[in-house]
């Protein structure tokens, strides 16, 4: 099987910085404030020719079992349990602390191969701390600086000793066969995003609780709908810009927006007890603007009294706010109880199929001929508009060019007519649809001469 590496250690020893170094991207939030990472997250890491899955974890803390930090520690335990080698990171400059010693004892009970990493080892100030690390009983520490990339060759050698045998490795083509659907879950803080993902995948994969803003990174999780692979992204709750004041929250919101831009389908999760507010509609508009498939999920539906009124109100607000998409799927559910959560998967597959639609040019022009003959374009200033040809320019989302003699004179109302007719003819309700007017004749017909 593929090598899986978990990075663990007490808070603020540089675990997320090392994670980013190994995956070659700034996927994890990094800040001087302890406890930035609250969920475990995975990425594809590489040092030289050595590839592996690397797992970043929350900082290990000792605390009351019901406290947030204890739930974070539970995520670390699950990460260690799923890994076949653990990088135990200590701060070389700070030296070994009682917390390091406590978790060294805890790690020994987990019966996993341990690579001791002395991070922040640049300069002479780290020498004493590296010497102290010998006392933890895991052999010589690998001295490195995750921030500056020093010592990675030594880490390569330490990890290589635990690489699975070649006969047990998964074939790379089988592993990468079929790109998964990238599905992002977004919404305001405490809408229940992490609870929904835990319900979907059937395990307590993400930290949840009554505290708003527990999720700070966009966390990626492998899942599948029926036989279709899915890459789930849980994102930090996004508030109004004026309320985003703390540095970490600004980083989190930026991370969530980036997840939208790299998603295929986005589920906008609303707290049904609060209805659809302006911030929710702005998020929906951003998803549509980015050209992503959109599904609206109404969480905590079991707590709503006047369900029919609320559903009608939300559908009306969506219809008024989103001009590029019609009849966005709206699913009422309860992530806490599991009610109607099973409807989300089929909705994702349906929207994804439409989002990837490609219409043959011949069929598209048969439709255009019928649409124009059924409702000819107007003749502004007495000059006739000739709509000649249509072609699909891209999918994801479906985008089309309509060629006519005077594209600037084609009224917006007529473009809306064509857009809606196209939706009806090819079952494209519920996804962003882009239609552009272009000048000239059919560009695909060769001229005589």
N, C-alpha and C positions, 0 to 999 in steps of 0.2 A: 504494500500500500504506500501511498505518497507520504513523505516525511511531513509531520505536523509539529510545529514548534510553538510552545506557549512562552510568552515573556511575562515574568511575574516579579514582584518585589514590593517593598513598602512604597508609600506615596512619594512622588517627586524625585525618584532616583534616575529618571530619564527613560522609562520604558517606552513611552509613545515616540520619543525622539529616535530610539533604536528601531522601533517598528517602521517609522517613516523612512529611515535609512535603508532598511532591508527591502522594503517594497518599492523604493525609488520614487515615492510620491509623498506629498504632505496630506495623507489621508486622515491621520489622527490629529486632534487638536492638541497643541502644546502651549503651556503657559507655566510661569513660575509658581502659580497658586497650586497647592496640593489638591489631589482629588478631581482633576479635570476629567479623566476617563472614568465613566461610571458603568458602561457595558463592555463586554468583550467584543472585539471586532476582528475580522480576518482579512488577510490580503495575500497575494502571491509574491513571495520573497525570493531573492536571488543574490548569491555571492559568487562571482565568477561563473563556473558552469554548474553550480549546485543550486537547484530549484527546490522550493518547499512552500508549504502553507504556514504562515506565521500568524499568531493570535496575540493581540494586545489585550491586556486585562486591567481592571481597576486596581489601584494600590491596596495591598493587603493591610487591613487594620483589625485590631481586636475591639469589639464593641458589643453592645446588647444585641441579642439575636433579632429584635424587631426593628432596630435602627437601620437607616439607609445604608450605612457603611457595612453592616452585616449582610445585607442583601447583595451589595457589591462583592463582598468576599465570597458569597455563594457562587457568583458568576465565575470568579477566579478558580474555585474548586472544580467547577464543570469544565473549564478550559484545560486545566491540568489533566483531568480525567480523560479528555479526548485527544491529548497530545502524546507523542512517543518520545519527546525530549523536551526538557524545560530549561530555559535560560533564566537563572536566578540572578537578578540584577541588584547590585549594591552600589552605594555612592562612595567611590574611593577617597574623595576629599573629606567627607564627613566621618569616615571610618565605620566600624561595625557597631550598630546600636542594639539595645536589648530587643527591639522589634525584629531586627534582622535575625538574631539568634532564635527568637521564638518561632519564626516561620521557617528557619532552617530545620528545626525539629519537626515541624508540621510537614515539610516536604519529604523528609526521610520516610514518613509513614505512607506517603502516596506511592512509593515504589516506582518511581519514574527516573530515567537517566537525567542527571542534573549537570548542566554546564554553568559554573559560577562565573559571572561577568562583573568585573570591576569597572563601572562606567565613570566618566569624568576623570580619566586617568592621565590627562595631559598635564605636564609640569611636575616638578619635584614635590609639590604639596600632596600628591596622591600616594607617594611611596609608603608612608606609614599605614594608610588605610588598606592598601593592597596586602601588606604584610599581615595585618589583623585578619584579613579575609581567609587566610590559611586555616585559622582556628575554627571555621565553620564546618570543616570536615569534608569538603567537596573537592579537595585537591587544589592545584594552583589556579588562581583566578585568571581569566582572560582579561588583560588590561586593554581598554579601548576608550575612545571618545566618540560616542554616537553622534554628537553635534558636528564634529570635524571629520568623521570618517576614518579616524586612526585606529589601528589594531584589527581591521576587518579580516586580514589574512589569517591572523591567529584564530579568530572566531570561526573562519571557514574550516580550519583543521579540526577544531573541537566539535563542530557540528557534523563534519564528514564521518567521524567515527561512529555516528549513530544513524547514518543513512540506511534505509531498508535495502535488502538485497535486490539486485536487478530483476530476479525472477518474480519478486513480489510486487514490483512497481506496476502501476496501472499504465496501460498503453496511452500515450499522449493523445492520439487521435480519438480514442474512445472517450477520453476524459473531456475533450473539447468539442465532441460531436454535438452540433445543434446549440447555437448561442442561446442562452436563457433569456426569457423576457425580463427586462429590468423594470421592476415595480417599486415605486416610491410611495410611502405612506406619509402624508403631510397633514398639518393642521395646527391649530392654536395649542398652547400649553395645556396639558391635562385633559385633552379631548379623548384620550384612551388609545393612542397609537401603539404603544408598546404592549398594552394588554391585548389589543387586536392581533398583533403579530404572534404573541404567545399562544393565543387561541387558534390561529391558523395553522401553526406548525406543531401544536400539541405538546408544548413543553414550556417551562419557564425560562426561556432563552434570554429575555431582556428584563432588566430591573424595572419594577413598577411600584407605585405607591401613591399616596394622596398628595405628596409634595409636587407642586408644579415645576416643570423644568428639569426633571431627573435626567432625561436623555439630552446629551450635549453634542455628541457626534452623530453623523448619519451612519448607522450600523448596517452592514450587508450580511444577509443570511441566505443560504441556499435552501430552496423549497421546490415543490412541484405541484402543478394543478393537473390532475389526471396523469397523463404521461408527459406533460410539457414542463421542462425545467424552468424555474423562476429564480431570479435573484432579488430578494426582498431588501428594501432599504427603509429602515426606521429613521426618522429625522427629528431634530430638535423642534419643539414648538415655536412657531413664528408669530410674534406679537406685532402690534403697530410699531412703526419705526420710532415714534416719539418715546415709546416705552423701552426700547432696546438701548439701555444705557451702560450696562456693565461690559467690560472688554470680552469676557468669555461668552456672554450671550450674543454679542456681535459676531464673534467667530462661529458660534453655533448656527445662527441664522444664515450666515454666508455659506456654511457647509450644507444646510438644508436646501438653499437655492441652487447650489451646484448639483445636488442630487436630482432636482427637478430637471435640470438641463441635460443630464446624462441618462434620464429615465426614458422608457418607452411609454409606459402607462403610469398614471399618477392617481392614487386614491386620496381624495380630499376628505378627511374625517372631521365631521362636525359633532359638537356636543348638542344633541337634539333638545336638551332642556334649555339651551340658550338660543336656539334657532340659527338662522344664517345672518351674520352681521357683516358689516362692510369689509372687515379684514378677510373674512372667508371668501367673499366675492372677489376681492383683489387677488387672493391666492388662486382662485379658479381662473381668473382672467390671465394671470401669469402663466399658468399651465397651458392654456389655449394659445397664448402669444408665442410660447416656446414650441408650439406644434406637437405637444404630447397628447396621448389619449387620456381622457378624464373620466373618472367615476366619482360620484359623491356618495359617501356613506354617512348615514345618520346614526351615530352611536348613542347608547343609553335610551333607545327607543321605548324600552319597557317602562321608563319613568315619565313618559309623555302622556298627558291626558287627552287633549284634543288632537288626535293623530291626523285626521283628515284635513283639518284646517292647516296644520303645520306643513304637511306634505304639499298641499296646494300653494302655500305661501312660498316655500323654498323653490318649487318648480318655476313659479312666476318670476322670482328674483333672478334665477339662473337664466331664464329666457331673455329677460331684459338686459342682463349684464354681458352676455356672451353672444356676439354677433357672428362669429365664425363657426359656431357649432349649434346644432339643434337637438333637443331631446336628450340631454346628457343623462346617462343612467343614474338613478338615485335609488340606493338600497338602504332600507331601514333595518337596523340590527342592534344587538347587544353583545359587545365583546366580553362583558363580564359573565353573562349566562350562556353565551354561544348561540342565542336565538338568531336565525337567518344568516349567520356568518357563512354558511355553506353556499349562499347565493353569490358571494363575492367572486369566487374562482371562475364560474362560468361567465360572469360579466366581464372579467378581465380577458378571458380568451376571446369573447365576442368582439370587444373593443379592439383588441390587438389584431384580430383578423381583418377588421374593417380598416384599421390604421395602416395596414400593409397592403391594402387593395391596389391592384394594377389592372386597369381596364384596357383591353385590346383596342387599338386605334380604330379599327373598322366598326366595332360596336359603339365606340364613343361618337363617331361621326354619324352613324345611323340614328343614335339618340338625338344629336344636335339637329339633324335635318328635321326630325319629327317635332322637336321643341320649338324650332324657329317657324315651321309651317303652322303649328298650333297657335303660336302667339308671336307674330312678326315684330321685329324691333321698330320703335317709332322713327319718324323721319323729321328730326329737328331742322328748322329753317327750310323745310321742303326738300332737303337732300336725303336720299335714301341711304340707310345703313345696311351694309352687306356683311352678314356673319357667314364666314366661308368654311372654317375648319376648326377642329379641336384636337388637342393632343395632351396626354398626361406627361407632365414634366418630371415629377417625382412621386414616390410614395412616402409614407412615414413623416408627415401626414399626406394624404392624397392631394396633389396639386395639379392644376390644369391650366393650359393656355388656350384662349379663344382668339382666333385670328379674324380680323374684320378690316374694312377699308378705313374707318375712322375711329380708332379705339378711344380717343379722348372724348368723343361725342356720345359714346354708349352710356346711357343713363344708369345710375347706380341701382335704380329700381329694376331695370331689366337684368342687370347682373345678378341681383338677388333672385329674380325669377329663374334664371338659368341655374344658379347654385341650388335652389330648392328642388328644381326639376331633376337635376343630376342626383341629388340625395335620394329622391323618390325612386328614380329609375334603377339605381344600383345599390340600394339599401345601405346608404352611408349616414344614416341618422346616428347621432351620438359621438361622432368624431369630428375633429377640426377638418374643414374643407376649404381649400384655397383656389380661387378662380381669378385669372388675370386676363385682361384684354391686350392683345398684341396687334400691331399693324402689319399689313402685307398679305400676300397670297399664301397658299399652302406651301410651306418651306420644304416639304418633302417630295414635291412634284418637280421633276427636272424640266427646265424650260427648253423649248425647241430652238434650234439654231446653232 
